[in-house]
Amino acid sequence: MTVTVDPALAADTRRERRFFLSLSLPALFIVGLAAILPILWIIRQSFLTTGGEYTVGNYAKVLSSGLTWSALVTTLELSLGTLAICILLGTLALASARPRVANVLMAFVMLPLWTAILVRTYGWLVLLRRDGLINAALTGSGLTAEPLPLVYNFTGTLIGMVHYMLPLFLLPVYAAMRDIDPNLIRAAASMGATLGQVIRTVIMPLSAGGIFSGSIIVLIYSIGFFITPAVLGGGKVNPLSIRIERTLSTFQDWGSASVLGILLLVLMALIGVMLLAARRLLAQNTVEASAHA
């Protein structure tokens, strides 16, 4: 069956699109300048020595340093670990909870957003340190013989980052799950599907868009996160953001810090492209499975 489109209607549609695009051009121009000019400045700085001469030595120095690759590995471990825990806690909690319970959970999860990030981070420092409330409760109840090392290490940093990123992850996921027709879940349950099968075959595919959107938000924030690793890491957890700060504050080396910043941007771009590719592949497989069914 061939569908014909009225040429006059198509021309009106194109004219309307051009009109609305022209209205947004000033805003796009301003936003583009605000985003592109700093990046161009960083790229220029990465080729300059402290004396203002152009060189590629900054790239050779940074990329040949073991500290750079160690910071890169730490950044990936923190980012992917935070994302995995957010997916596990957020998706399963919302998917298995009733609508009223899910609304209450979302309200409690959103409460920390009303508090400044620095206050929340130092709050975790009070809770997790050796003489903090958590260790006092564990040792007082006899669950542990001595305080656990929960802060100034990777574990404490991960806890603080999950606490900050979980609300950001849940916002798009919750919006996607609210659009799922409850009759689909009831139909799957009436056909004998268990809770795990319902989550895997109904809820997860239909909320995949929200999960991918939340994943991109968490990864972009986590890769460049600074405050939580600086406070809860105690100098022992050094992602790329900490490495950039120390390069500037200790050595005043703008060239090397700019190279690290470019490395951070490239890492963000690569992860974003991989997530988008994974989303398209999942959508394509879902469409093909539906067609075969």
C-alpha positions as CSV (number, residue, x, y, z in Angstrom):
1,M,0.0,0.0,0.0
2,T,1.4,3.3,-1.1
3,V,0.7,6.4,0.9
4,T,0.7,9.7,-1.0
5,V,1.5,13.0,0.7
6,D,0.0,16.3,-0.5
7,P,2.9,18.4,-1.7
8,A,1.3,21.6,-0.4
9,L,0.9,20.0,3.1
10,A,4.6,18.8,3.0
11,A,5.7,22.3,2.0
12,D,3.7,23.9,4.9
13,T,5.3,21.4,7.3
14,R,8.8,22.3,6.1
15,R,8.0,26.0,6.3
16,E,6.7,25.6,9.9
17,R,9.9,23.7,10.9
18,R,12.1,26.4,9.5
19,F,10.1,29.1,11.3
20,F,10.4,27.4,14.7
21,L,14.1,26.7,14.1
22,S,14.7,30.4,13.3
23,L,13.1,31.4,16.6
24,S,15.5,29.1,18.5
25,L,18.6,30.2,16.6
26,P,19.6,33.0,19.0
27,A,19.4,30.8,22.0
28,L,21.3,28.0,20.2
29,F,24.0,30.5,19.2
30,I,24.5,31.7,22.8
31,V,24.5,28.2,24.2
32,G,26.8,27.0,21.5
33,L,29.3,29.8,22.3
34,A,29.1,29.2,26.0
35,A,29.8,25.5,25.5
36,I,32.3,25.6,22.6
37,L,34.5,28.5,23.6
38,P,35.8,27.1,26.9
39,I,36.5,23.8,25.1
40,L,38.5,25.6,22.4
41,W,40.4,27.5,25.1
42,I,41.3,24.2,26.9
43,I,42.5,22.7,23.6
44,R,44.7,25.7,23.0
45,Q,46.1,25.6,26.6
46,S,47.0,21.9,26.2
47,F,49.5,22.9,23.5
48,L,51.1,25.7,25.4
49,T,54.1,25.5,27.8
50,T,54.3,27.6,30.9
51,G,56.3,30.1,28.8
52,G,53.5,30.4,26.2
53,E,55.3,28.4,23.5
54,Y,53.4,25.8,21.4
55,T,54.4,22.1,22.1
56,V,53.0,18.6,22.1
57,G,55.1,17.8,25.1
58,N,52.1,18.1,27.5
59,Y,50.4,15.2,25.8
60,A,53.6,13.1,25.9
61,K,54.1,13.9,29.6
62,V,50.5,13.2,30.7
63,L,49.8,10.1,28.6
64,S,53.1,8.5,29.6
65,S,52.5,8.9,33.3
66,G,51.3,6.0,35.3
67,L,49.4,8.3,37.6
68,T,47.2,9.4,34.6
69,W,46.1,5.8,33.8
70,S,45.6,5.0,37.4
71,A,43.3,8.0,37.8
72,L,41.5,6.9,34.6
73,V,40.9,3.4,36.0
74,T,39.7,4.9,39.3
75,T,37.3,7.2,37.4
76,L,35.9,4.3,35.5
77,E,35.6,2.1,38.6
78,L,33.7,4.8,40.5
79,S,31.5,5.8,37.6
80,L,30.5,2.2,36.6
81,G,30.2,1.1,40.2
82,T,27.9,4.0,41.0
83,L,25.8,3.3,37.9
84,A,25.5,-0.4,38.7
85,I,24.3,0.2,42.2
86,C,21.9,2.9,41.0
87,I,20.4,0.5,38.5
88,L,20.2,-2.3,41.0
89,L,18.6,-0.2,43.8
90,G,16.5,2.1,41.7
91,T,15.1,-0.1,39.0
92,L,14.3,-3.1,41.1
93,A,12.9,-1.1,44.0
94,L,10.5,0.8,41.7
95,A,9.6,-2.2,39.6
96,S,8.7,-4.4,42.5
97,A,6.9,-1.8,44.6
98,R,3.2,-0.9,44.4
99,P,2.4,2.5,43.0
100,R,1.7,4.1,46.4
101,V,4.9,2.6,47.9
102,A,6.8,3.7,44.8
103,N,5.5,7.3,45.3
104,V,6.6,7.2,49.0
105,L,10.0,5.9,48.0
106,M,10.5,8.6,45.5
107,A,9.6,11.3,48.0
108,F,12.2,9.9,50.5
109,V,14.8,9.6,47.7
110,M,14.2,13.2,46.6
111,L,14.6,14.7,50.1
112,P,18.5,14.9,49.9
113,L,18.2,17.1,46.8
114,W,17.0,19.9,49.2
115,T,20.4,19.8,50.9
116,A,23.7,21.2,49.5
117,I,26.1,18.5,48.2
118,L,28.9,19.7,50.5
119,V,26.6,19.3,53.6
120,R,25.5,15.8,52.5
121,T,29.1,14.8,51.9
122,Y,30.3,15.9,55.3
123,G,27.2,14.2,56.8
124,W,28.4,10.9,55.4
125,L,31.8,11.7,56.8
126,V,30.2,11.9,60.3
127,L,28.3,8.7,59.8
128,L,31.1,6.6,58.3
129,R,34.2,7.5,60.2
130,R,35.7,5.0,62.7
131,D,33.9,6.8,65.7
132,G,30.9,7.6,63.6
133,L,27.3,6.6,64.2
134,I,27.4,3.5,61.9
135,N,30.5,2.0,63.4
136,A,29.2,2.8,66.9
137,A,26.0,1.0,66.1
138,L,27.8,-2.0,64.6
139,T,30.3,-2.4,67.5
140,G,27.6,-1.6,70.2
141,S,25.3,-4.4,68.8
142,G,28.2,-6.9,68.6
143,L,28.0,-7.3,64.9
144,T,31.6,-6.3,64.5
145,A,34.5,-6.5,67.0
146,E,36.1,-3.3,65.8
147,P,35.2,-0.3,63.6
148,L,35.1,-0.9,59.9
149,P,37.1,1.2,57.5
150,L,34.1,2.9,55.8
151,V,35.6,6.3,55.0
152,Y,38.8,7.7,53.4
153,N,38.7,4.8,50.9
154,F,36.9,3.6,47.7
155,T,34.0,2.2,49.7
156,G,33.1,5.5,51.4
157,T,33.5,7.4,48.2
158,L,31.2,5.0,46.4
159,I,28.5,5.3,49.1
160,G,28.6,9.1,48.9
161,M,28.4,9.1,45.1
162,V,25.5,6.6,45.0
163,H,23.6,8.8,47.6
164,Y,24.0,11.8,45.3
165,M,23.4,10.1,41.9
166,L,20.4,7.9,42.9
167,P,17.8,10.7,42.7
168,L,19.1,11.8,39.4
169,F,18.9,8.3,38.0
170,L,15.4,7.7,39.4
171,L,13.7,10.8,37.9
172,P,13.7,9.5,34.3
173,V,13.2,5.9,35.3
174,Y,10.2,6.8,37.5
175,A,8.7,8.8,34.6
176,A,9.1,5.9,32.2
177,M,7.6,3.3,34.6
178,R,4.6,5.5,35.3
179,D,3.7,5.3,31.6
180,I,3.6,1.5,31.6
181,D,0.0,0.2,31.4
182,P,-0.8,-1.8,34.6
183,N,-2.9,-4.1,32.5
184,L,0.2,-5.5,30.8
185,I,1.7,-6.5,34.2
186,R,-1.6,-8.0,35.2
187,A,-1.8,-10.0,31.9
188,A,1.7,-11.3,32.4
189,A,1.0,-12.3,36.0
190,S,-2.3,-14.0,35.0
191,M,-0.3,-16.1,32.5
192,G,1.9,-17.4,35.3
193,A,4.8,-15.1,35.1
194,T,6.8,-14.6,38.3
195,L,7.8,-11.2,39.6
196,G,11.3,-11.6,38.1
197,Q,9.9,-12.6,34.7
198,V,7.5,-9.6,34.8
199,I,10.4,-7.3,35.5
200,R,12.6,-8.8,32.8
201,T,10.1,-9.2,30.0
202,V,7.6,-6.4,30.6
203,I,8.9,-3.6,32.9
204,M,12.6,-3.5,31.8
205,P,12.0,-3.3,28.0
206,L,9.2,-0.7,28.4
207,S,11.3,1.5,30.7
208,A,14.5,1.0,28.8
209,G,14.4,4.6,27.6
210,G,14.2,6.0,31.1
211,I,17.0,3.6,32.3
212,F,19.3,4.7,29.5
213,S,18.6,8.4,30.1
214,G,19.3,8.0,33.8
215,S,22.4,6.0,33.0
216,I,23.8,8.8,30.8
217,I,23.1,11.4,33.5
218,V,24.8,9.3,36.2
219,L,27.9,8.6,34.1
220,I,28.3,12.2,32.9
221,Y,28.1,13.4,36.5
222,S,30.2,10.7,38.0
223,I,33.1,10.9,35.5
224,G,33.7,14.6,36.5
225,F,32.7,14.4,40.1
226,F,35.0,16.2,42.5
227,I,33.6,17.0,46.0
228,T,32.7,13.5,47.2
229,P,36.0,11.9,46.2
230,A,37.9,14.8,47.6
231,V,36.2,14.6,51.0
232,L,35.3,10.9,51.5
233,G,38.4,9.7,49.6
234,G,40.7,11.4,52.0
235,G,43.5,11.7,49.3
236,K,43.5,7.9,48.7
237,V,40.9,7.9,45.9
238,N,42.2,9.9,43.0
239,P,40.0,10.1,39.9
240,L,40.8,12.4,37.0
241,S,39.0,15.3,38.6
242,I,41.2,15.2,41.6
243,R,44.3,14.8,39.4
244,I,43.3,17.9,37.5
245,E,42.9,19.9,40.7
246,R,46.3,18.8,42.1
247,T,48.1,19.5,38.8
248,L,46.8,23.1,39.0
249,S,47.1,23.8,42.7
250,T,50.4,22.1,43.3
251,F,52.3,22.6,40.0
252,Q,50.4,25.4,38.3
253,D,50.7,23.4,35.1
254,W,47.8,24.6,33.0
255,G,49.0,22.6,30.0
256,S,49.0,19.2,31.7
257,A,45.7,20.0,33.4
258,S,44.2,20.9,30.1
259,V,45.3,17.6,28.6
260,L,43.6,15.8,31.5
261,G,40.5,17.8,30.9
262,I,40.5,16.8,27.2
263,L,41.0,13.2,28.3
264,L,37.9,13.6,30.6
265,L,35.9,15.0,27.7
266,V,36.9,12.2,25.4
267,L,36.0,9.7,28.0
268,M,32.5,11.2,28.4
269,A,32.0,11.3,24.7
270,L,33.0,7.7,24.2
271,I,30.7,6.5,27.0
272,G,27.8,8.5,25.7
273,V,28.3,7.1,22.2
274,M,28.4,3.5,23.5
275,L,25.3,4.0,25.6
276,L,23.4,5.5,22.6
277,A,24.6,2.6,20.4
278,A,23.5,0.1,23.0
279,R,20.1,1.8,23.2
280,R,19.6,1.7,19.5
281,L,20.6,-2.0,19.4
282,L,18.2,-2.9,22.2
283,A,15.4,-1.0,20.4
284,Q,16.1,-2.8,17.1
285,N,16.2,-6.2,18.8
286,T,12.9,-5.4,20.6
287,V,11.3,-4.4,17.2
288,E,12.6,-7.6,15.5
289,A,11.3,-9.8,18.4
290,S,7.9,-8.2,18.2
291,A,7.8,-8.7,14.4
292,H,8.7,-12.4,14.7
293,A,6.1,-12.8,17.4
